[in-house]
Amino acid sequence: MKNIYIGIVLTISLIVAKGCITPFEPEEIKAIDNMIVIEGNILQNDLTRVMVSRSLALNSENVIDYISKATVWVENQNGVKYMGYETKQGKKIEYQINTIGINPALKYKLCVNIGSKKYESDLVPVLTSPPIDSIGFTTNPSKKSVTFYVNTHDPENKTKYYKWNYKEDWEFKSEYMTLLEYDPNTKSVKDILWEKNKYHCWNSGVSTSILIATTSNLNQDVVYQKEIASMGSSNLRINYLYSMELIQMAITKEAYNYWENIRKNSDKIGGIFAPQPSEIKGNLRCINNSEEKVLGYISAGIVSKKRIFAKAEDINIYESPSCQSILSSPENPIPMESLFATGLEIVYYSEPENTSLWVEKKCVDCRVFGTKIKPWFWPNDHI
């Protein structure tokens, strides 16, 4: 999830991006600039992953100000510590803690030291998520969209409060397939091997929305077709093959109320009765300074996971983008070096006929939108 601060502040500032509205920044908004943000959950059947950052001013770019060299650990109610270590992928800094197999009968807290400052969460119980029953999707032909949903239930009627996040991967194809390449050094066209094709690519992402639900007002602990993600007909994720790994977590009522408060601030333009930032209180605190506000809510649990694959032909709403193409022929001779210099790439060439077809790079080279690195679990053998 993106820095939770960004979601809170962008909306509370009357969502300036939605229109030409003069920004209004009350003192409460300015006061939450540069606050410590701690994100993550303590997991019994997976690694615990924690991100530590600072909140940004409203006029800052939508980036995360990660904090490195923090000391991060999980501690149980008996004082046993599980130390974390820092990892870095690109600009993203994450602290990983091996909490696999911790005793679910105990309570745990997350601790973070940043220099001389000490932060910790409340001791929280380890809640067990019931299995995910199914993940499905429905299409809306009139709106040209697809919505993925989850079904789950707790036969013991104990869970009541749910939270989800997901990882997603997708394979997509370029609009044109070619095994040719123009070499500007030799000013000639050469063949490329299928193994080096630019036709099949992959990309990945993670959920950024707050996905929660409660069954506390129902007679049965059943979640039916809870919407998880929606995509339009031009979305590359549904171009060929889409996969979602959904992670489900049981949370406490207090955690649910916190995330619901955040969600409301993120999804709506707040009025005078909307919760203010000072009211969005998590379960983290600064030990050195009780007046310092800390953003975040730490839960602990045994999560359940489920993966779905969805084919483009089953979703059946993807619409290919239009692609500019130029044909060079004896009737319309255009030097290949000139076509290449404008950013076009060759897809067809016949030397005897002195004919070549050129299209925009984004239409023939899938690497513009992804990578040739195929996920290890992918079900086909495309290269």
C-alpha positions, -999 to +999 in steps of 0.1 A: +000+000+000+012+035-007+021+057+022-011+059+041-005+096+048-008+104+011-043+091+010-054+109+041-040+143+033-049+145-004-086+141+004-087+163+035-072+191+014-105+190-005-089+169-033-075+198-052-066+175-081-104+171-089-108+206-101-094+241-103-099+248-066-077+271-046-059+248-020-069+254+016-045+242+042-058+246+078-033+243+106-044+207+113-032+197+078+001+215+081+007+200+115+009+164+101+038+172+077+069+151+086+051+127+108+064+092+112+044+066+092+048+029+101+031+003+079+030-035+082+014-064+100+029-091+122+024-124+104+026-159+119+027-178+086+048-154+065+075-128+069+066-096+086+073-067+063+075-031+076+079+002+059+089+033+079+086+067+063+078+104+069+047+121+058+050+147+031+037+182+026+006+187+004+026+203-024+052+175-025+054+150-052+035+117-047+065+098-035+074+080-003+101+095+020+115+062+033+136+060+064+167+038+064+189+026+092+161+022+116+161-007+142+129-027+138+118-057+157+087-077+169+084-084+206+060-108+224+043-102+257+071-121+275+098-098+261+112-122+234+124-102+204+125-111+167+149-087+150+144-073+115+168-064+088+167-037+061+162-045+025+162-022-005+146-026-040+150+005-061+140+034-039+118+012-017+131+004+018+116-024+037+123-041+070+118-079+071+113-099+102+111-137+104+080-142+125+070-175+108+059-200+135+055-175+164+032-187+192-003-176+182-015-178+218+007-148+228+003-111+220+029-091+200+040-055+194+061-038+167+090-017+179+109+009+158+139+029+169+149+059+147+180+074+162+172+082+198+134+081+191+115+050+201+082+039+188+060+009+195+025-004+189+001-018+214+003-056+222-021-072+197-035-107+195-028-131+166-061-136+148-066-165+124-082-158+090-107-183+077-099-197+042-108-177+011-137-195-005-133-181-040-122-152-062-142-143-092-150-116-116-180-100-134-180-079-165-201-049-174-204-047-212-221-013-211-194+002-190-167-019-206-152-029-172-145-060-152-146-062-114-129-089-093-145-100-061-139-123-031-162-147-012-154-159+023-170-170+055-163-181+090-184-211+101-175-204+137-190-169+134-159-153+151-140-132+125-165-104+118-138-080+106-117-086+074-089-068+056-074-077+022-045-068+000-032-084-031-002-089-054-009-090-091+009-101-122-001-099-158+012-111-192+004-089-222+013-088-259+023-060-281-002-051-309+023-062-336+046-091-336+079-090-355+112-108-356+129-080-374+150-051-361+165-021-378+202-014-371+209+023-373+247+016-374+246-005-405+213+011-418+200-024-425+173-048-413+183-079-394+164-109-380+161-115-342+156-149-325+122-158-311+139-160-277+145-122-280+110-114-291+093-082-280+058-096-282+052-112-248+060-092-216+050-092-179+044-066-153+033-066-116+018-045-090+002-044-055-031-032-042-033+005-032-069+007-019-081+001+016-100-032+013-120-040+044-154-054+053-174-063+084-202-089+090-209-076+125-244-065+114-252-098+097-267-130+112-239-151+096-202-144+092-203-144+054-187-120+029-203-122-005-188-108-036-168-081-019-153-059-047-115-060-048-104-044-080-119-030-112-104-024-147-115-007-179-114-022-214-080-005-223-062-018-192-031-039-202-037-061-172-065-078-191-047-079-224-038-116-223-035-133-189-040-117-154-032-132-120-041-120-085-029-135-053-053-123-026-042-121+010-070-121+036-065-111+073-088-112+103-086-079+122-100-065+154-129-041+156-105-013+166-084-020+135-114-020+113-126+014+127-092+029+121-090+017+084-127+027+078-118+062+091-088+063+067-109+050+038-136+076+043-110+104+043-094+089+012-126+083-008-146+114+000-143+151+000-146+159+037-172+184+050-172+202+083-184+170+100-157+148+084-130+133+107-100+154+110-064+141+109-060+145+147-089+121+151-073+093+130-055+076+158-038+043+153-022+020+179+014+034+176+030+059+199+063+076+205+078+064+238+100+095+241+072+120+235+036+112+242+025+143+223+040+132+190+015+117+166+024+085+147+004+073+117-003+036+113-021+006+127-004-027+135-023-060+135-011-096+139-025-127+123-024-159+104-034-149+069-050-170+042-041-167+005-056-177-028-046-171-064-067-166-095-058-166-132-081-149-157-077-151-194-085-122-217-109-143-238-129-151-207-131-115-195-137-105-232-138-067-229-102-057-238-099-032-267-067-027-285-054+009-288-050+025-322-015+024-336+000+048-361+016+029-391+035+040-421+042+020-453+073+027-472+071+015-508+082+024-543+051+045-546+058+062-512+096+059-506+107+070-472+143+064-460+143+038-432+168+059-412+142+087-412+114+065-400+136+051-373+147+085-362+111+095-356+107+067-330+090+041-353+101+005-355+099-019-383+075-048-384+076-060-420+103-058-447+106-071-482+138-063-499+128-075-534+097-053-533+115-025-515+086-023-490+086-019-452+059-013-426+067+008-395+046+014-363+050+033-331+074+016-307+048+011-280+028-010-305+055-034-313+079-035-283+061-047-251+091-037-230+078-001-232+051-012-206+068-041-188+096-066-187+107-099-202+111-114-168+084-140-164+071-148-128+083-181-116+048-195-111+035-185-146+015-213-163+028-210-198+062-212-216+061-179-235+095-163-236 
